[in-house]
Amino acid sequence: MTLARKTVKEAVGFKADRGNSPLNRTSYADQAYAYLFHQITSGVYGEGEALPSENELCTLFGISRPVIRKALEKLREDDLIESRRGAGSFVKPRRRPTARDDVTASRLRELLMNLEFRKVIEPEAASLAARRRTDADLAIIKAAVDEFEDYCVRQGKVGRHLDFKFHHAVATASGNHRFVDAISAVEYDIDNAVNLARYLGRFDHLERATKVWKEHLGMYEAIERQDADEARRLMADHLEQARIRMMSPEASDSG
């Protein structure tokens, strides 16, 4: 499948009006970083390929050169790009992280801490969603499940916020905005850590996406039946599987 480069206006989460964006708490440098990060990790920019020049990126995003440089610096910290004097920024060859890879290890530690936090709050949010959900809530959750299936499973693409969209919908259905606030505080970092680990480790995107979609579907069905205990159990298992996928991607292929 050929991956086409998206215009900035099509980039998930990068909007002039950020009021309804999942990235509305992040800076423009973070948004530019997120867009370029996912263009690289989804294969739109291949290994050894040049990114657009700083001037081109400034024009595309409508932001200043210092802001673009900050975004590029974060990509260098992730070991995704390298800068060549007089030539620009280029995508680095992928490699497996090592035990002494401090950057990746730090990101994974943050991911695991976030998952621990989520395992405390999200199962209860799912349980409350099963008890309290309205028909409108259910329709939004189902739409998130279907969108993830279409974009990530059928089309094989990396959708930056589609997993978050599902979890956000479940938290919203709980009727308690504190759950929404809590998952929103950690989801941005989780998404980047997940994709960085998968990219560096050459993780099979389609296999992972299919498993995540099936887990989402099971939770939706439990919420639809208003089975609070099952919704809680499935959410806890989903988050545990996320931990396993990060710590041992090869083993997760059979689980």
Beta strands, then each sheet from edge to edge (+ up, - down):
strand 1: 81-84
strand 2: 88-91
sheet 1: 1+ 2-
end
